[in-house]
Amino acid sequence: MKCPKCSGEMEKGVLIDLIAMKVPTQQAWTQKLPSGLRDIFLTVKSRPTFTYACSSCGYLESYLKIQDS
């Protein structure tokens, strides 16, 4: 895959967040912003993402993982 900004090579990976105690967690997409901790843990409609990073310019492009039917 080529970078849409500079035509460099894109590498597939995942973005992670470091939460309490520096435990890595993968980012996920959800339809609405959680209003509190209860919503965060009970969010049913969240889906993991993956990201391509350009090895030349650092541009990031993220996509949802589509689950097989």
N, C-alpha and C positions, 0 to 999 in steps of 0.2 A: 504494500500500500504506500502511496506517495503522499507527502504532506501537501495540503491545499495552499499553504502559504509560501513555501520555498522549494517544493518538489524533492525534499530530502526523504530518507527512509523513515517510516513510522513503525514503532515497536509496540506490540500489544502488552498490556499489563493491567494492574488495578491500582486505584488510589486508595490509600488507607488513612484512617484517622487514628491518632494516638489519644486514648481516653485515660481515665484514672489509672495510675500505676503503670503508665506507658504500655498498655495492652493494645496491640494493633487490631482494628476492626475495619472491615471492608465497607465502603460507602454504599448506600442504597438509595433508590428513588422512591418517593411516595407522592400521592396525589395532593395531600394537604400538609401544611406545616403543623407538627404536633404542638398542642397547647400546654403540655406538661409531661412529666415523667411517665405517668400512666399511659398517655397516648403513644409515647415512644416505644414502650414495651408491648403495647397491645395493638400496634399498627399492623393490620392484616394485609393491606395492599401495598407492601413495599417489595421492590425488585432490585436485585444486585446489578451493578454496572461494571463495565470494563472500559479501559481508556487506552487510546493510542497516543504515544509521545514521539515527537519528531526528534531524531538523533542530531539534527543540524541546528534547528532554531528553538527547540523546546516547546513548540506548540502542542497543546493537549486537546484531544477530541474524545468525548465520552459517549457511550452507547448503553442502552439497557440490554441485559441478557434476556433473550426471548426463550421462554420455556416451551419445550416440545409438547404438542397436544397429544 
